[in-house]
Each structure stands twice: as C-alpha cells, then as structure tokens.
Amino acid sequence: MVEEIYKALGLSSYFFIVTHALTGLYHHYVVKDDTLKRMLPRSF
C-alpha cells in the first residue's frame, strides 16, 4: 500500500516537472513571451 502511494507520488512529481519545463519552452518558442526568463534564476 505504502509502496503504491510512493510510486504514484513519484510519477506525478515527474509529470509536473516535465509539464512545467515544456510549458516554459512552449511560451519561449511559440508564444514568444518572457515566461521562460521569469522561470529561470537571475544569473542566466
């Protein structure tokens, strides 16, 4: 039971991380706004 919950939370975390990154790239290359710049640290 705990292992199933652990795996589900891990997979959902990966899903949200990948979705967040892809959304930033979509806004940078397709929409052409500054969303990706705002997502990155100031040193970039």
Buried (B, 14 or more C-beta within 10 A) or exposed (E): EEEEEEEEEEEEEEEEEEEEEEBBEEBBEEEEEEBBEEBEEEEE
